[in-house]
Amino acid sequence: MSRLAALWSIFIILNGCTTIKINADDTSTIEYEGGAEVANDLTTRACRRAGQQTAEIISTVNKDSTLPAGSGKQVATFRCLAADR
């Protein structure tokens, strides 16, 4: 339950430029604008706030599929890990 509370607090803090959704299958989804470095930084920060070590990004897609890859808002699905891989 503390993981959920931590992710919600991050959601509130980052709400201006990102959105974090907690999924039922032990993954989370973050919506952001920027490249792979931004996704890695945001997901790792979210996981560390939730008491985990790092994040594993499972997939990244454009929110608007009509735009070229890597442009506009991105949606990354990730899971938090207790140890670095």
PyMOL Python script that loads the backbone (N, CA, C, O; Angstrom):
from pymol import cmd

cmd.read_pdbstr("""\
ATOM      1  N   MET A   1       0.813  -1.190   0.000  1.00  0.00           N
ATOM      2  CA  MET A   1       0.000   0.000   0.000  1.00  0.00           C
ATOM      3  C   MET A   1       0.863   1.264   0.000  1.00  0.00           C
ATOM      4  O   MET A   1       0.467   2.284  -0.564  1.00  0.00           O
ATOM      5  N   SER A   2       2.040   1.201   0.629  1.00  0.00           N
ATOM      6  CA  SER A   2       2.902   2.377   0.647  1.00  0.00           C
ATOM      7  C   SER A   2       3.443   2.689  -0.750  1.00  0.00           C
ATOM      8  O   SER A   2       3.698   3.849  -1.075  1.00  0.00           O
ATOM      9  N   ARG A   3       3.618   1.651  -1.574  1.00  0.00           N
ATOM     10  CA  ARG A   3       4.070   1.871  -2.949  1.00  0.00           C
ATOM     11  C   ARG A   3       3.028   2.679  -3.710  1.00  0.00           C
ATOM     12  O   ARG A   3       3.361   3.600  -4.456  1.00  0.00           O
ATOM     13  N   LEU A   4       1.778   2.329  -3.513  1.00  0.00           N
ATOM     14  CA  LEU A   4       0.694   3.045  -4.164  1.00  0.00           C
ATOM     15  C   LEU A   4       0.650   4.498  -3.705  1.00  0.00           C
ATOM     16  O   LEU A   4       0.477   5.404  -4.520  1.00  0.00           O
ATOM     17  N   ALA A   5       0.802   4.719  -2.422  1.00  0.00           N
ATOM     18  CA  ALA A   5       0.784   6.082  -1.894  1.00  0.00           C
ATOM     19  C   ALA A   5       1.957   6.897  -2.436  1.00  0.00           C
ATOM     20  O   ALA A   5       1.800   8.072  -2.766  1.00  0.00           O
ATOM     21  N   ALA A   6       3.115   6.280  -2.524  1.00  0.00           N
ATOM     22  CA  ALA A   6       4.291   6.981  -3.040  1.00  0.00           C
ATOM     23  C   ALA A   6       4.115   7.335  -4.509  1.00  0.00           C
ATOM     24  O   ALA A   6       4.458   8.443  -4.923  1.00  0.00           O
ATOM     25  N   LEU A   7       3.584   6.409  -5.301  1.00  0.00           N
ATOM     26  CA  LEU A   7       3.374   6.700  -6.717  1.00  0.00           C
ATOM     27  C   LEU A   7       2.322   7.782  -6.907  1.00  0.00           C
ATOM     28  O   LEU A   7       2.446   8.606  -7.814  1.00  0.00           O
ATOM     29  N   TRP A   8       1.297   7.798  -6.079  1.00  0.00           N
ATOM     30  CA  TRP A   8       0.287   8.854  -6.172  1.00  0.00           C
ATOM     31  C   TRP A   8       0.881  10.206  -5.809  1.00  0.00           C
ATOM     32  O   TRP A   8       0.536  11.213  -6.428  1.00  0.00           O
ATOM     33  N   SER A   9       1.758  10.252  -4.829  1.00  0.00           N
ATOM     34  CA  SER A   9       2.371  11.532  -4.484  1.00  0.00           C
ATOM     35  C   SER A   9       3.247  12.031  -5.621  1.00  0.00           C
ATOM     36  O   SER A   9       3.297  13.233  -5.886  1.00  0.00           O
ATOM     37  N   ILE A  10       3.929  11.128  -6.289  1.00  0.00           N
ATOM     38  CA  ILE A  10       4.728  11.514  -7.455  1.00  0.00           C
ATOM     39  C   ILE A  10       3.821  12.009  -8.563  1.00  0.00           C
ATOM     40  O   ILE A  10       4.129  12.986  -9.245  1.00  0.00           O
ATOM     41  N   PHE A  11       2.709  11.332  -8.734  1.00  0.00           N
ATOM     42  CA  PHE A  11       1.731  11.743  -9.734  1.00  0.00           C
ATOM     43  C   PHE A  11       1.290  13.184  -9.500  1.00  0.00           C
ATOM     44  O   PHE A  11       1.198  13.966 -10.446  1.00  0.00           O
ATOM     45  N   ILE A  12       1.020  13.535  -8.266  1.00  0.00           N
ATOM     46  CA  ILE A  12       0.566  14.882  -7.940  1.00  0.00           C
ATOM     47  C   ILE A  12       1.671  15.899  -8.206  1.00  0.00           C
ATOM     48  O   ILE A  12       1.402  16.979  -8.731  1.00  0.00           O
ATOM     49  N   ILE A  13       2.901  15.568  -7.852  1.00  0.00           N
ATOM     50  CA  ILE A  13       4.033  16.477  -8.044  1.00  0.00           C
ATOM     51  C   ILE A  13       4.319  16.707  -9.521  1.00  0.00           C
ATOM     52  O   ILE A  13       4.558  17.840  -9.937  1.00  0.00           O
ATOM     53  N   LEU A  14       4.296  15.654 -10.307  1.00  0.00           N
ATOM     54  CA  LEU A  14       4.671  15.740 -11.720  1.00  0.00           C
ATOM     55  C   LEU A  14       3.486  15.975 -12.643  1.00  0.00           C
ATOM     56  O   LEU A  14       3.644  15.901 -13.862  1.00  0.00           O
ATOM     57  N   ASN A  15       2.322  16.250 -12.113  1.00  0.00           N
ATOM     58  CA  ASN A  15       1.107  16.330 -12.904  1.00  0.00           C
ATOM     59  C   ASN A  15       1.171  17.375 -14.007  1.00  0.00           C
ATOM     60  O   ASN A  15       0.463  17.235 -15.004  1.00  0.00           O
ATOM     61  N   GLY A  16       1.972  18.399 -13.876  1.00  0.00           N
ATOM     62  CA  GLY A  16       2.056  19.431 -14.892  1.00  0.00           C
ATOM     63  C   GLY A  16       2.552  18.918 -16.226  1.00  0.00           C
ATOM     64  O   GLY A  16       2.083  19.382 -17.266  1.00  0.00           O
ATOM     65  N   CYS A  17       3.482  17.980 -16.237  1.00  0.00           N
ATOM     66  CA  CYS A  17       4.044  17.515 -17.503  1.00  0.00           C
ATOM     67  C   CYS A  17       3.953  16.008 -17.690  1.00  0.00           C
ATOM     68  O   CYS A  17       4.189  15.519 -18.794  1.00  0.00           O
ATOM     69  N   THR A  18       3.624  15.270 -16.663  1.00  0.00           N
ATOM     70  CA  THR A  18       3.539  13.822 -16.794  1.00  0.00           C
ATOM     71  C   THR A  18       2.318  13.295 -16.062  1.00  0.00           C
ATOM     72  O   THR A  18       1.742  13.970 -15.208  1.00  0.00           O
ATOM     73  N   THR A  19       1.938  12.084 -16.413  1.00  0.00           N
ATOM     74  CA  THR A  19       0.857  11.380 -15.737  1.00  0.00           C
ATOM     75  C   THR A  19       1.314   9.962 -15.481  1.00  0.00           C
ATOM     76  O   THR A  19       1.789   9.287 -16.394  1.00  0.00           O
ATOM     77  N   ILE A  20       1.177   9.502 -14.248  1.00  0.00           N
ATOM     78  CA  ILE A  20       1.519   8.132 -13.901  1.00  0.00           C
ATOM     79  C   ILE A  20       0.241   7.391 -13.558  1.00  0.00           C
ATOM     80  O   ILE A  20      -0.556   7.860 -12.745  1.00  0.00           O
ATOM     81  N   LYS A  21       0.045   6.229 -14.180  1.00  0.00           N
ATOM     82  CA  LYS A  21      -1.104   5.382 -13.883  1.00  0.00           C
ATOM     83  C   LYS A  21      -0.600   4.049 -13.372  1.00  0.00           C
ATOM     84  O   LYS A  21       0.337   3.479 -13.930  1.00  0.00           O
ATOM     85  N   ILE A  22      -1.214   3.550 -12.315  1.00  0.00           N
ATOM     86  CA  ILE A  22      -0.842   2.254 -11.758  1.00  0.00           C
ATOM     87  C   ILE A  22      -1.792   1.211 -12.329  1.00  0.00           C
ATOM     88  O   ILE A  22      -3.008   1.320 -12.177  1.00  0.00           O
ATOM     89  N   ASN A  23      -1.233   0.200 -12.986  1.00  0.00           N
ATOM     90  CA  ASN A  23      -2.027  -0.844 -13.626  1.00  0.00           C
ATOM     91  C   ASN A  23      -2.227  -2.021 -12.680  1.00  0.00           C
ATOM     92  O   ASN A  23      -1.524  -2.144 -11.676  1.00  0.00           O
ATOM     93  N   ALA A  24      -3.171  -2.870 -12.995  1.00  0.00           N
ATOM     94  CA  ALA A  24      -3.497  -4.021 -12.144  1.00  0.00           C
ATOM     95  C   ALA A  24      -2.450  -5.127 -12.221  1.00  0.00           C
ATOM     96  O   ALA A  24      -2.397  -5.973 -11.327  1.00  0.00           O
ATOM     97  N   ASP A  25      -1.619  -5.149 -13.256  1.00  0.00           N
ATOM     98  CA  ASP A  25      -0.675  -6.249 -13.464  1.00  0.00           C
ATOM     99  C   ASP A  25       0.732  -5.945 -12.956  1.00  0.00           C
ATOM    100  O   ASP A  25       1.704  -6.436 -13.530  1.00  0.00           O
ATOM    101  N   ASP A  26       0.866  -5.151 -11.899  1.00  0.00           N
ATOM    102  CA  ASP A  26       2.145  -4.802 -11.286  1.00  0.00           C
ATOM    103  C   ASP A  26       3.043  -3.997 -12.215  1.00  0.00           C
ATOM    104  O   ASP A  26       4.267  -4.026 -12.082  1.00  0.00           O
ATOM    105  N   THR A  27       2.438  -3.281 -13.151  1.00  0.00           N
ATOM    106  CA  THR A  27       3.185  -2.335 -13.975  1.00  0.00           C
ATOM    107  C   THR A  27       2.550  -0.966 -13.786  1.00  0.00           C
ATOM    108  O   THR A  27       1.445  -0.843 -13.257  1.00  0.00           O
ATOM    109  N   SER A  28       3.258   0.044 -14.220  1.00  0.00           N
ATOM    110  CA  SER A  28       2.746   1.407 -14.195  1.00  0.00           C
ATOM    111  C   SER A  28       2.963   2.016 -15.561  1.00  0.00           C
ATOM    112  O   SER A  28       3.821   1.565 -16.320  1.00  0.00           O
ATOM    113  N   THR A  29       2.192   3.036 -15.875  1.00  0.00           N
ATOM    114  CA  THR A  29       2.303   3.725 -17.151  1.00  0.00           C
ATOM    115  C   THR A  29       2.540   5.195 -16.875  1.00  0.00           C
ATOM    116  O   THR A  29       1.869   5.792 -16.034  1.00  0.00           O
ATOM    117  N   ILE A  30       3.493   5.777 -17.582  1.00  0.00           N
ATOM    118  CA  ILE A  30       3.789   7.196 -17.420  1.00  0.00           C
ATOM    119  C   ILE A  30       3.679   7.875 -18.780  1.00  0.00           C
ATOM    120  O   ILE A  30       4.182   7.373 -19.785  1.00  0.00           O
ATOM    121  N   GLU A  31       3.019   9.013 -18.790  1.00  0.00           N
ATOM    122  CA  GLU A  31       2.885   9.822 -19.999  1.00  0.00           C
ATOM    123  C   GLU A  31       3.790  11.025 -19.839  1.00  0.00           C
ATOM    124  O   GLU A  31       3.736  11.712 -18.818  1.00  0.00           O
ATOM    125  N   TYR A  32       4.620  11.290 -20.834  1.00  0.00           N
ATOM    126  CA  TYR A  32       5.625  12.348 -20.720  1.00  0.00           C
ATOM    127  C   TYR A  32       5.946  12.889 -22.093  1.00  0.00           C
ATOM    128  O   TYR A  32       5.506  12.345 -23.106  1.00  0.00           O
ATOM    129  N   GLU A  33       6.712  13.958 -22.124  1.00  0.00           N
ATOM    130  CA  GLU A  33       7.190  14.505 -23.377  1.00  0.00           C
ATOM    131  C   GLU A  33       8.706  14.526 -23.337  1.00  0.00           C
ATOM    132  O   GLU A  33       9.287  15.103 -22.418  1.00  0.00           O
ATOM    133  N   GLY A  34       9.351  13.916 -24.300  1.00  0.00           N
ATOM    134  CA  GLY A  34      10.806  13.851 -24.338  1.00  0.00           C
ATOM    135  C   GLY A  34      11.263  12.505 -24.864  1.00  0.00           C
ATOM    136  O   GLY A  34      10.457  11.688 -25.308  1.00  0.00           O
ATOM    137  N   GLY A  35      12.562  12.289 -24.809  1.00  0.00           N
ATOM    138  CA  GLY A  35      13.151  11.074 -25.352  1.00  0.00           C
ATOM    139  C   GLY A  35      13.315   9.970 -24.324  1.00  0.00           C
ATOM    140  O   GLY A  35      12.723  10.000 -23.245  1.00  0.00           O
ATOM    141  N   ALA A  36      14.136   8.998 -24.690  1.00  0.00           N
ATOM    142  CA  ALA A  36      14.367   7.825 -23.840  1.00  0.00           C
ATOM    143  C   ALA A  36      15.025   8.198 -22.517  1.00  0.00           C
ATOM    144  O   ALA A  36      14.755   7.573 -21.491  1.00  0.00           O
ATOM    145  N   GLU A  37      15.890   9.213 -22.534  1.00  0.00           N
ATOM    146  CA  GLU A  37      16.551   9.638 -21.293  1.00  0.00           C
ATOM    147  C   GLU A  37      15.537  10.187 -20.292  1.00  0.00           C
ATOM    148  O   GLU A  37      15.645   9.939 -19.091  1.00  0.00           O
ATOM    149  N   VAL A  38      14.556  10.930 -20.788  1.00  0.00           N
ATOM    150  CA  VAL A  38      13.511  11.486 -19.929  1.00  0.00           C
ATOM    151  C   VAL A  38      12.690  10.361 -19.327  1.00  0.00           C
ATOM    152  O   VAL A  38      12.382  10.383 -18.135  1.00  0.00           O
ATOM    153  N   ALA A  39      12.333   9.373 -20.147  1.00  0.00           N
ATOM    154  CA  ALA A  39      11.552   8.227 -19.655  1.00  0.00           C
ATOM    155  C   ALA A  39      12.318   7.483 -18.573  1.00  0.00           C
ATOM    156  O   ALA A  39      11.755   7.150 -17.530  1.00  0.00           O
ATOM    157  N   ASN A  40      13.580   7.223 -18.810  1.00  0.00           N
ATOM    158  CA  ASN A  40      14.397   6.504 -17.832  1.00  0.00           C
ATOM    159  C   ASN A  40      14.494   7.280 -16.523  1.00  0.00           C
ATOM    160  O   ASN A  40      14.369   6.701 -15.444  1.00  0.00           O
ATOM    161  N   ASP A  41      14.715   8.581 -16.616  1.00  0.00           N
ATOM    162  CA  ASP A  41      14.827   9.413 -15.413  1.00  0.00           C
ATOM    163  C   ASP A  41      13.515   9.446 -14.631  1.00  0.00           C
ATOM    164  O   ASP A  41      13.514   9.257 -13.415  1.00  0.00           O
ATOM    165  N   LEU A  42      12.398   9.685 -15.323  1.00  0.00           N
ATOM    166  CA  LEU A  42      11.104   9.776 -14.641  1.00  0.00           C
ATOM    167  C   LEU A  42      10.684   8.453 -14.004  1.00  0.00           C
ATOM    168  O   LEU A  42      10.200   8.437 -12.873  1.00  0.00           O
ATOM    169  N   THR A  43      10.866   7.349 -14.720  1.00  0.00           N
ATOM    170  CA  THR A  43      10.459   6.061 -14.163  1.00  0.00           C
ATOM    171  C   THR A  43      11.342   5.650 -12.995  1.00  0.00           C
ATOM    172  O   THR A  43      10.849   5.098 -12.011  1.00  0.00           O
ATOM    173  N   THR A  44      12.640   5.913 -13.091  1.00  0.00           N
ATOM    174  CA  THR A  44      13.539   5.585 -11.987  1.00  0.00           C
ATOM    175  C   THR A  44      13.213   6.425 -10.758  1.00  0.00           C
ATOM    176  O   THR A  44      13.213   5.909  -9.640  1.00  0.00           O
ATOM    177  N   ARG A  45      12.936   7.710 -10.948  1.00  0.00           N
ATOM    178  CA  ARG A  45      12.562   8.557  -9.813  1.00  0.00           C
ATOM    179  C   ARG A  45      11.265   8.096  -9.177  1.00  0.00           C
ATOM    180  O   ARG A  45      11.148   8.084  -7.951  1.00  0.00           O
ATOM    181  N   ALA A  46      10.284   7.714  -9.995  1.00  0.00           N
ATOM    182  CA  ALA A  46       9.006   7.226  -9.459  1.00  0.00           C
ATOM    183  C   ALA A  46       9.216   5.962  -8.635  1.00  0.00           C
ATOM    184  O   ALA A  46       8.644   5.826  -7.553  1.00  0.00           O
ATOM    185  N   CYS A  47      10.025   5.044  -9.132  1.00  0.00           N
ATOM    186  CA  CYS A  47      10.274   3.793  -8.412  1.00  0.00           C
ATOM    187  C   CYS A  47      11.045   4.027  -7.121  1.00  0.00           C
ATOM    188  O   CYS A  47      10.752   3.404  -6.101  1.00  0.00           O
ATOM    189  N   ARG A  48      12.025   4.915  -7.158  1.00  0.00           N
ATOM    190  CA  ARG A  48      12.789   5.206  -5.934  1.00  0.00           C
ATOM    191  C   ARG A  48      11.911   5.839  -4.873  1.00  0.00           C
ATOM    192  O   ARG A  48      12.073   5.560  -3.685  1.00  0.00           O
ATOM    193  N   ARG A  49      10.989   6.684  -5.286  1.00  0.00           N
ATOM    194  CA  ARG A  49      10.038   7.262  -4.329  1.00  0.00           C
ATOM    195  C   ARG A  49       9.126   6.192  -3.745  1.00  0.00           C
ATOM    196  O   ARG A  49       8.637   6.331  -2.624  1.00  0.00           O
ATOM    197  N   ALA A  50       8.898   5.126  -4.503  1.00  0.00           N
ATOM    198  CA  ALA A  50       8.056   4.024  -4.036  1.00  0.00           C
ATOM    199  C   ALA A  50       8.854   3.012  -3.213  1.00  0.00           C
ATOM    200  O   ALA A  50       8.305   2.000  -2.779  1.00  0.00           O
ATOM    201  N   GLY A  51      10.146   3.278  -2.995  1.00  0.00           N
ATOM    202  CA  GLY A  51      10.967   2.416  -2.158  1.00  0.00           C
ATOM    203  C   GLY A  51      11.685   1.316  -2.905  1.00  0.00           C
ATOM    204  O   GLY A  51      12.222   0.402  -2.280  1.00  0.00           O
ATOM    205  N   GLN A  52      11.710   1.376  -4.228  1.00  0.00           N
ATOM    206  CA  GLN A  52      12.407   0.382  -5.030  1.00  0.00           C
ATOM    207  C   GLN A  52      13.726   0.968  -5.529  1.00  0.00           C
ATOM    208  O   GLN A  52      13.984   2.158  -5.347  1.00  0.00           O
ATOM    209  N   GLN A  53      14.548   0.151  -6.148  1.00  0.00           N
ATOM    210  CA  GLN A  53      15.879   0.581  -6.582  1.00  0.00           C
ATOM    211  C   GLN A  53      15.855   1.259  -7.947  1.00  0.00           C
ATOM    212  O   GLN A  53      16.449   2.324  -8.117  1.00  0.00           O
ATOM    213  N   THR A  54      15.175   0.656  -8.921  1.00  0.00           N
ATOM    214  CA  THR A  54      15.217   1.157 -10.292  1.00  0.00           C
ATOM    215  C   THR A  54      13.956   0.751 -11.040  1.00  0.00           C
ATOM    216  O   THR A  54      13.091   0.063 -10.498  1.00  0.00           O
ATOM    217  N   ALA A  55      13.866   1.185 -12.290  1.00  0.00           N
ATOM    218  CA  ALA A  55      12.716   0.874 -13.133  1.00  0.00           C
ATOM    219  C   ALA A  55      13.164   0.097 -14.364  1.00  0.00           C
ATOM    220  O   ALA A  55      14.268   0.286 -14.876  1.00  0.00           O
ATOM    221  N   GLU A  56      12.286  -0.773 -14.819  1.00  0.00           N
ATOM    222  CA  GLU A  56      12.501  -1.499 -16.075  1.00  0.00           C
ATOM    223  C   GLU A  56      11.406  -1.050 -17.030  1.00  0.00           C
ATOM    224  O   GLU A  56      10.226  -1.299 -16.781  1.00  0.00           O
ATOM    225  N   ILE A  57      11.786  -0.388 -18.125  1.00  0.00           N
ATOM    226  CA  ILE A  57      10.804   0.060 -19.109  1.00  0.00           C
ATOM    227  C   ILE A  57      10.477  -1.114 -20.011  1.00  0.00           C
ATOM    228  O   ILE A  57      11.358  -1.704 -20.636  1.00  0.00           O
ATOM    229  N   ILE A  58       9.192  -1.445 -20.067  1.00  0.00           N
ATOM    230  CA  ILE A  58       8.725  -2.584 -20.847  1.00  0.00           C
ATOM    231  C   ILE A  58       8.434  -2.168 -22.284  1.00  0.00           C
ATOM    232  O   ILE A  58       8.809  -2.872 -23.222  1.00  0.00           O
ATOM    233  N   SER A  59       7.767  -1.027 -22.461  1.00  0.00           N
ATOM    234  CA  SER A  59       7.479  -0.545 -23.810  1.00  0.00           C
ATOM    235  C   SER A  59       7.281   0.957 -23.802  1.00  0.00           C
ATOM    236  O   SER A  59       6.919   1.541 -22.780  1.00  0.00           O
ATOM    237  N   THR A  60       7.522   1.578 -24.945  1.00  0.00           N
ATOM    238  CA  THR A  60       7.294   3.000 -25.136  1.00  0.00           C
ATOM    239  C   THR A  60       6.627   3.191 -26.486  1.00  0.00           C
ATOM    240  O   THR A  60       7.088   2.652 -27.493  1.00  0.00           O
ATOM    241  N   VAL A  61       5.538   3.961 -26.511  1.00  0.00           N
ATOM    242  CA  VAL A  61       4.811   4.242 -27.752  1.00  0.00           C
ATOM    243  C   VAL A  61       4.423   5.712 -27.785  1.00  0.00           C
ATOM    244  O   VAL A  61       4.360   6.371 -26.747  1.00  0.00           O
ATOM    245  N   ASN A  62       4.163   6.218 -28.984  1.00  0.00           N
ATOM    246  CA  ASN A  62       3.636   7.574 -29.132  1.00  0.00           C
ATOM    247  C   ASN A  62       2.189   7.588 -28.674  1.00  0.00           C
ATOM    248  O   ASN A  62       1.440   6.652 -28.955  1.00  0.00           O
ATOM    249  N   LYS A  63       1.790   8.628 -27.978  1.00  0.00           N
ATOM    250  CA  LYS A  63       0.385   8.758 -27.588  1.00  0.00           C
ATOM    251  C   LYS A  63      -0.468   8.986 -28.837  1.00  0.00           C
ATOM    252  O   LYS A  63      -1.560   8.431 -28.956  1.00  0.00           O
ATOM    253  N   ASP A  64       0.026   9.794 -29.756  1.00  0.00           N
ATOM    254  CA  ASP A  64      -0.649  10.037 -31.029  1.00  0.00           C
ATOM    255  C   ASP A  64       0.077   9.226 -32.094  1.00  0.00           C
ATOM    256  O   ASP A  64       1.181   9.582 -32.507  1.00  0.00           O
ATOM    257  N   SER A  65      -0.536   8.143 -32.534  1.00  0.00           N
ATOM    258  CA  SER A  65       0.138   7.225 -33.462  1.00  0.00           C
ATOM    259  C   SER A  65       0.351   7.814 -34.850  1.00  0.00           C
ATOM    260  O   SER A  65       1.078   7.225 -35.649  1.00  0.00           O
ATOM    261  N   THR A  66      -0.260   8.959 -35.166  1.00  0.00           N
ATOM    262  CA  THR A  66      -0.064   9.563 -36.482  1.00  0.00           C
ATOM    263  C   THR A  66       1.240  10.359 -36.560  1.00  0.00           C
ATOM    264  O   THR A  66       1.691  10.687 -37.657  1.00  0.00           O
ATOM    265  N   LEU A  67       1.848  10.674 -35.423  1.00  0.00           N
ATOM    266  CA  LEU A  67       3.110  11.417 -35.405  1.00  0.00           C
ATOM    267  C   LEU A  67       4.284  10.476 -35.643  1.00  0.00           C
ATOM    268  O   LEU A  67       4.174   9.275 -35.397  1.00  0.00           O
ATOM    269  N   PRO A  68       5.409  11.010 -36.121  1.00  0.00           N
ATOM    270  CA  PRO A  68       6.610  10.176 -36.287  1.00  0.00           C
ATOM    271  C   PRO A  68       7.082   9.629 -34.938  1.00  0.00           C
ATOM    272  O   PRO A  68       6.851  10.239 -33.895  1.00  0.00           O
ATOM    273  N   ALA A  69       7.736   8.489 -34.974  1.00  0.00           N
ATOM    274  CA  ALA A  69       8.228   7.848 -33.748  1.00  0.00           C
ATOM    275  C   ALA A  69       9.110   8.795 -32.956  1.00  0.00           C
ATOM    276  O   ALA A  69       9.991   9.448 -33.516  1.00  0.00           O
ATOM    277  N   GLY A  70       8.872   8.870 -31.644  1.00  0.00           N
ATOM    278  CA  GLY A  70       9.680   9.688 -30.758  1.00  0.00           C
ATOM    279  C   GLY A  70       9.282  11.150 -30.690  1.00  0.00           C
ATOM    280  O   GLY A  70       9.976  11.939 -30.048  1.00  0.00           O
ATOM    281  N   SER A  71       8.185  11.540 -31.334  1.00  0.00           N
ATOM    282  CA  SER A  71       7.767  12.942 -31.276  1.00  0.00           C
ATOM    283  C   SER A  71       6.418  13.053 -30.567  1.00  0.00           C
ATOM    284  O   SER A  71       5.627  12.110 -30.556  1.00  0.00           O
ATOM    285  N   GLY A  72       6.176  14.211 -29.984  1.00  0.00           N
ATOM    286  CA  GLY A  72       4.937  14.417 -29.235  1.00  0.00           C
ATOM    287  C   GLY A  72       4.997  13.723 -27.886  1.00  0.00           C
ATOM    288  O   GLY A  72       6.075  13.378 -27.402  1.00  0.00           O
ATOM    289  N   LYS A  73       3.839  13.519 -27.283  1.00  0.00           N
ATOM    290  CA  LYS A  73       3.774  12.834 -25.987  1.00  0.00           C
ATOM    291  C   LYS A  73       4.043  11.350 -26.180  1.00  0.00           C
ATOM    292  O   LYS A  73       3.610  10.744 -27.160  1.00  0.00           O
ATOM    293  N   GLN A  74       4.768  10.778 -25.222  1.00  0.00           N
ATOM    294  CA  GLN A  74       5.114   9.363 -25.223  1.00  0.00           C
ATOM    295  C   GLN A  74       4.419   8.689 -24.050  1.00  0.00           C
ATOM    296  O   GLN A  74       4.122   9.342 -23.050  1.00  0.00           O
ATOM    297  N   VAL A  75       4.157   7.396 -24.160  1.00  0.00           N
ATOM    298  CA  VAL A  75       3.596   6.607 -23.075  1.00  0.00           C
ATOM    299  C   VAL A  75       4.524   5.413 -22.859  1.00  0.00           C
ATOM    300  O   VAL A  75       4.722   4.598 -23.760  1.00  0.00           O
ATOM    301  N   ALA A  76       5.090   5.318 -21.653  1.00  0.00           N
ATOM    302  CA  ALA A  76       6.000   4.222 -21.318  1.00  0.00           C
ATOM    303  C   ALA A  76       5.352   3.353 -20.242  1.00  0.00           C
ATOM    304  O   ALA A  76       4.833   3.862 -19.248  1.00  0.00           O
ATOM    305  N   THR A  77       5.390   2.051 -20.449  1.00  0.00           N
ATOM    306  CA  THR A  77       4.935   1.093 -19.450  1.00  0.00           C
ATOM    307  C   THR A  77       6.180   0.546 -18.769  1.00  0.00           C
ATOM    308  O   THR A  77       7.132   0.140 -19.436  1.00  0.00           O
ATOM    309  N   PHE A  78       6.174   0.535 -17.423  1.00  0.00           N
ATOM    310  CA  PHE A  78       7.356   0.119 -16.685  1.00  0.00           C
ATOM    311  C   PHE A  78       6.961  -0.616 -15.419  1.00  0.00           C
ATOM    312  O   PHE A  78       5.811  -0.578 -14.984  1.00  0.00           O
ATOM    313  N   ARG A  79       7.954  -1.292 -14.836  1.00  0.00           N
ATOM    314  CA  ARG A  79       7.771  -1.908 -13.527  1.00  0.00           C
ATOM    315  C   ARG A  79       8.961  -1.563 -12.664  1.00  0.00           C
ATOM    316  O   ARG A  79      10.069  -1.361 -13.160  1.00  0.00           O
ATOM    317  N   CYS A  80       8.722  -1.496 -11.377  1.00  0.00           N
ATOM    318  CA  CYS A  80       9.780  -1.177 -10.427  1.00  0.00           C
ATOM    319  C   CYS A  80      10.488  -2.450  -9.989  1.00  0.00           C
ATOM    320  O   CYS A  80       9.859  -3.495  -9.822  1.00  0.00           O
ATOM    321  N   LEU A  81      11.807  -2.354  -9.804  1.00  0.00           N
ATOM    322  CA  LEU A  81      12.631  -3.487  -9.409  1.00  0.00           C
ATOM    323  C   LEU A  81      13.348  -3.161  -8.107  1.00  0.00           C
ATOM    324  O   LEU A  81      13.725  -2.017  -7.854  1.00  0.00           O
ATOM    325  N   ALA A  82      13.528  -4.192  -7.289  1.00  0.00           N
ATOM    326  CA  ALA A  82      14.208  -4.012  -6.007  1.00  0.00           C
ATOM    327  C   ALA A  82      15.715  -3.889  -6.163  1.00  0.00           C
ATOM    328  O   ALA A  82      16.375  -3.343  -5.279  1.00  0.00           O
ATOM    329  N   ALA A  83      16.282  -4.384  -7.272  1.00  0.00           N
ATOM    330  CA  ALA A  83      17.736  -4.331  -7.496  1.00  0.00           C
ATOM    331  C   ALA A  83      18.002  -3.956  -8.944  1.00  0.00           C
ATOM    332  O   ALA A  83      17.165  -4.181  -9.817  1.00  0.00           O
ATOM    333  N   ASP A  84      19.174  -3.382  -9.193  1.00  0.00           N
ATOM    334  CA  ASP A  84      19.579  -3.036 -10.565  1.00  0.00           C
ATOM    335  C   ASP A  84      19.732  -4.299 -11.387  1.00  0.00           C
ATOM    336  O   ASP A  84      20.116  -5.350 -10.875  1.00  0.00           O
ATOM    337  N   ARG A  85      19.423  -4.178 -12.680  1.00  0.00           N
ATOM    338  CA  ARG A  85      19.637  -5.306 -13.607  1.00  0.00           C
ATOM    339  C   ARG A  85      20.890  -5.081 -14.395  1.00  0.00           C
ATOM    340  O   ARG A  85      21.251  -5.910 -15.230  1.00  0.00           O
TER     341      ARG A  85
END
""", "prot")
cmd.dss("prot")
cmd.show_as("cartoon", "prot")
cmd.util.cbc("prot")
cmd.orient("prot")
